[in-house]
Amino acid sequence: MIDYNKKALVIVNPTAGKKSVQSNMFNIINPLCQAGYMPTVVTTSASGDATVYAHEMGGDYDIVVCCGGDGTLNETITGMMSSGNIKPIGYIPCGTTNDMAKSLGLPKTIKAAAEMIAEGNRGFHDVGRFGEGMYFSYIASFGAFTKVSYTTPQATKNLLGHFAYVLEGAKELGKIRSYHVKFTFDDQVIEDDFIYASITNTTSFAGLFSFPKNTVTLNDGLFELLLIRNPKNPIETSSILLNLSKKDFTSDKNMILAHTSHIKIETEEPIIWTVDGECSGEVTNIDIQNIPDTISIYMPKFEE
């Protein structure tokens, strides 16, 4: 007989990705039960539900398991951070792109991800604070391509997967505009016209870009700050696109890559930001802070 001496809160987004989570509930629950967890399953039906569940219920459980996309994970982390009851998180990626899962090296199947959580290996992960009361696990960004993650129709993502983001990104090319922004971090002040900016703690982001894995550490207390200036002619535009495709963020004069823990951003006009793939609304000035080693998240055990 299994000794159910632990409790797991399982937050499920039934509409994430291709809705595969709905036919995989046994594959999620059984490994947890075999590891001695008594699971309680709650499902989301609207934006913000996962935040409410994590905030109001998470403190009563030994672990919180999130089944959904990166947006559902963000809501779960936000709920914990706002309540102060930060419990170990198990992430079962069921979304379309799953940027966070790629950075963590999580298994690609639901069953394998649940079994990995049951094995119990965990690592710490930094969290970003976006102004007051908002948090992000892997990205805050504005400008070119950032609308792609939340404007791509769910039905299109379910049908085409990652290629859906590429198609939506192509549509954005003709709509790119620049913003005059002042970035203050460490001992630097950079002020110019930018078409894109991202503050990340991940190797894969915005559905389209990625950093080489050996250049990013998820618990070093530092963000990767990527800025792209407004190109002045088609040649500069082509150079930016070429270097992005090569994952070369340092060779182009219009691209800036820095590592920092705290960024102050001032703008002349409100800018729409995307936080962990979801629209956060318009922001004029924002302060972004890295909170190191904040969450403990289940991940594969890599051989040293």
RAZIGI-V674211 format. One record per backbone hydrogen bond with DSSP energy under -0.5 kcal/mol. CO is the residue of the C=O (numbers start at 1). NH is the residue of the N-H. E is the energy in kcal/mol with one decimal. If there is no record, write none. Layout:
co:CO nh:NH e:E
co:CO nh:NH e:E
This chain:
co:2 nh:4 e:-1.0
co:3 nh:5 e:-1.8
co:6 nh:38 e:-2.9
co:7 nh:62 e:-1.8
co:7 nh:63 e:-1.4
co:8 nh:10 e:-0.6
co:8 nh:40 e:-2.7
co:9 nh:11 e:-0.7
co:9 nh:65 e:-3.5
co:10 nh:12 e:-0.6
co:10 nh:42 e:-2.7
co:11 nh:67 e:-3.3
co:12 nh:14 e:-0.8
co:12 nh:44 e:-2.5
co:13 nh:16 e:-1.4
co:16 nh:19 e:-2.3
co:19 nh:22 e:-1.2
co:20 nh:23 e:-0.9
co:21 nh:24 e:-1.3
co:24 nh:28 e:-1.3
co:25 nh:29 e:-2.9
co:26 nh:30 e:-2.8
co:28 nh:32 e:-0.8
co:29 nh:33 e:-2.4
co:30 nh:34 e:-2.7
co:31 nh:35 e:-1.1
co:32 nh:37 e:-2.6
co:33 nh:36 e:-1.9
co:36 nh:5 e:-0.6
co:36 nh:6 e:-1.7
co:37 nh:39 e:-0.8
co:38 nh:8 e:-1.7
co:40 nh:10 e:-3.3
co:42 nh:12 e:-2.8
co:44 nh:14 e:-0.5
co:46 nh:49 e:-1.9
co:48 nh:52 e:-1.9
co:49 nh:53 e:-2.6
co:50 nh:54 e:-2.6
co:51 nh:55 e:-2.4
co:52 nh:56 e:-2.9
co:53 nh:57 e:-2.6
co:53 nh:58 e:-1.0
co:54 nh:58 e:-0.7
co:57 nh:60 e:-2.2
co:58 nh:61 e:-1.8
co:62 nh:88 e:-0.7
co:63 nh:9 e:-2.3
co:64 nh:66 e:-0.5
co:64 nh:90 e:-2.4
co:65 nh:11 e:-3.3
co:65 nh:67 e:-0.5
co:66 nh:68 e:-0.6
co:66 nh:92 e:-3.1
co:67 nh:13 e:-2.9
co:68 nh:94 e:-2.9
co:68 nh:95 e:-0.9
co:69 nh:73 e:-1.9
co:70 nh:74 e:-2.4
co:71 nh:75 e:-2.1
co:72 nh:76 e:-2.1
co:73 nh:77 e:-2.6
co:74 nh:78 e:-2.7
co:75 nh:79 e:-2.3
co:76 nh:80 e:-1.9
co:77 nh:81 e:-2.9
co:78 nh:82 e:-2.4
co:79 nh:83 e:-1.3
co:80 nh:84 e:-2.1
co:80 nh:85 e:-0.5
co:84 nh:86 e:-1.1
co:85 nh:87 e:-0.8
co:88 nh:64 e:-2.5
co:89 nh:91 e:-0.5
co:89 nh:298 e:-2.5
co:90 nh:66 e:-3.5
co:90 nh:92 e:-0.6
co:91 nh:93 e:-0.7
co:92 nh:68 e:-1.3
co:98 nh:102 e:-1.8
co:99 nh:103 e:-1.9
co:100 nh:104 e:-2.0
co:101 nh:105 e:-0.9
co:101 nh:106 e:-2.4
co:102 nh:105 e:-0.5
co:109 nh:113 e:-2.2
co:110 nh:114 e:-2.2
co:111 nh:115 e:-2.2
co:112 nh:116 e:-2.0
co:113 nh:117 e:-1.7
co:114 nh:118 e:-2.0
co:115 nh:119 e:-1.3
co:116 nh:120 e:-0.8
co:116 nh:121 e:-0.6
co:117 nh:120 e:-1.0
co:121 nh:299 e:-1.9
co:123 nh:297 e:-2.9
co:125 nh:294 e:-0.9
co:125 nh:295 e:-2.0
co:127 nh:291 e:-3.2
co:128 nh:130 e:-0.6
co:128 nh:136 e:-2.3
co:129 nh:131 e:-0.8
co:129 nh:289 e:-2.0
co:130 nh:134 e:-0.6
co:131 nh:133 e:-0.5
co:134 nh:130 e:-2.5
co:136 nh:128 e:-3.0
co:138 nh:201 e:-2.3
co:139 nh:276 e:-2.5
co:140 nh:199 e:-3.0
co:141 nh:274 e:-3.1
co:142 nh:197 e:-2.0
co:143 nh:146 e:-1.6
co:145 nh:148 e:-1.3
co:147 nh:150 e:-0.6
co:147 nh:151 e:-2.0
co:148 nh:152 e:-1.6
co:153 nh:157 e:-2.3
co:154 nh:158 e:-2.7
co:155 nh:159 e:-1.7
co:156 nh:160 e:-3.0
co:157 nh:161 e:-2.3
co:160 nh:163 e:-1.2
co:161 nh:164 e:-1.6
co:161 nh:165 e:-0.5
co:162 nh:165 e:-1.2
co:162 nh:166 e:-1.3
co:163 nh:167 e:-2.3
co:164 nh:168 e:-2.2
co:165 nh:169 e:-2.6
co:166 nh:170 e:-2.0
co:167 nh:171 e:-1.4
co:168 nh:172 e:-1.2
co:169 nh:173 e:-0.9
co:170 nh:173 e:-0.6
co:171 nh:174 e:-0.7
co:172 nh:175 e:-2.1
co:173 nh:176 e:-0.8
co:179 nh:181 e:-0.7
co:179 nh:194 e:-2.9
co:180 nh:268 e:-1.2
co:181 nh:183 e:-0.5
co:181 nh:192 e:-1.9
co:182 nh:266 e:-2.5
co:183 nh:190 e:-2.8
co:184 nh:264 e:-2.7
co:185 nh:188 e:-3.0
co:188 nh:185 e:-2.1
co:190 nh:183 e:-3.3
co:192 nh:181 e:-2.5
co:192 nh:194 e:-0.5
co:193 nh:230 e:-2.3
co:194 nh:179 e:-2.4
co:195 nh:144 e:-3.5
co:196 nh:228 e:-2.5
co:197 nh:142 e:-2.2
co:198 nh:200 e:-0.5
co:198 nh:226 e:-2.6
co:199 nh:140 e:-1.7
co:200 nh:224 e:-2.6
co:203 nh:211 e:-2.6
co:205 nh:208 e:-1.2
co:205 nh:209 e:-2.2
co:209 nh:205 e:-2.5
co:212 nh:215 e:-2.1
co:213 nh:216 e:-1.1
co:217 nh:220 e:-0.9
co:218 nh:126 e:-2.4
co:223 nh:225 e:-0.6
co:223 nh:260 e:-1.4
co:224 nh:200 e:-2.3
co:224 nh:226 e:-0.6
co:225 nh:227 e:-0.5
co:225 nh:258 e:-2.3
co:226 nh:198 e:-2.2
co:227 nh:256 e:-2.6
co:228 nh:195 e:-2.4
co:228 nh:196 e:-1.3
co:229 nh:231 e:-0.6
co:233 nh:237 e:-1.9
co:234 nh:238 e:-2.5
co:235 nh:239 e:-2.1
co:236 nh:240 e:-2.1
co:237 nh:241 e:-2.3
co:238 nh:242 e:-2.4
co:239 nh:243 e:-2.4
co:240 nh:244 e:-2.4
co:241 nh:245 e:-2.0
co:242 nh:246 e:-1.3
co:243 nh:248 e:-3.0
co:244 nh:247 e:-1.3
co:247 nh:249 e:-0.7
co:252 nh:255 e:-1.8
co:254 nh:229 e:-3.3
co:256 nh:227 e:-2.6
co:258 nh:225 e:-3.2
co:260 nh:223 e:-3.9
co:261 nh:290 e:-2.7
co:263 nh:265 e:-0.5
co:263 nh:288 e:-2.9
co:264 nh:184 e:-2.6
co:265 nh:286 e:-2.3
co:266 nh:182 e:-2.9
co:271 nh:283 e:-2.5
co:272 nh:143 e:-0.5
co:273 nh:280 e:-2.7
co:273 nh:281 e:-0.6
co:274 nh:141 e:-2.4
co:274 nh:276 e:-0.5
co:275 nh:278 e:-1.6
co:278 nh:275 e:-3.1
co:281 nh:273 e:-1.9
co:283 nh:271 e:-2.8
co:284 nh:267 e:-0.6
co:286 nh:265 e:-2.8
co:287 nh:131 e:-2.4
co:288 nh:263 e:-2.6
co:289 nh:129 e:-3.2
co:290 nh:292 e:-0.7
co:291 nh:127 e:-2.0
co:291 nh:294 e:-0.7
co:295 nh:125 e:-2.2
co:295 nh:297 e:-0.6
co:296 nh:89 e:-2.9
co:297 nh:123 e:-2.3
co:300 nh:302 e:-0.8
